């Protein structure tokens, strides 16, 4: 099968661990394509669906998105990034906009007869971000159910039950990500330990070890579906 992984920076894997590479290693009989892009919301995925997924004529697609949507809505000091870098005119993706775009995404994939699977993103930065993402994830679960699309809940499997209070995310946090990417920063384990995180190194992005676990779980999930 030709399988496209469609999502944001967690799927892209260029900042932290890369779970798509682990899926590729575990499923060598399939053609695995990484169509993740850092910073994307579901609106961005919808905009590039034709170019980055449908034009490839895949047999299947695994979608995982929502973290940036939740951040843009719940962390107002990040909104300039979503307006300028992601071209989100409203600066954030509220719950209704998220649900509408997600339905459009699944509708177009089903119309193209592409097998679709959905992952629910994990997060552990602070309670506000995590709780907002849980709400968005629940909407994804309901929408997917209405389309008979199987769901893998990675939030429940990887996020800790108790999330400590941490400062709100702001544009400085996002600029730090860009700076670290540019400079080849890779102190993931140190950042994980210093920040008190369980599967990520900054509350959002996977450590290399966690990415292997996530990739193994996704491969197991997909293999149970095909």
Secondary structure, DSSP 8 states (H G I E B T S, - for coil): -EEEEEESHHHH-SSS--HHHHHHHH-TTSEEEEEE-TT--HHHHHHHHHHHTGGGT-SEEEEE--HHHHHHHH-GGGHHHHHHTS--TTSS--HHHHHHHHHHHHHHHHHTT-EEEEEE----S-HHHHHHHHHHHHHHHHHHHHTT-EEEEHHHHHS-S---------HHHHHHHHHHHHHT---HHHHHHHHT-SSBSSSSSB-HHHHHHHHHHHHHHHHHH-
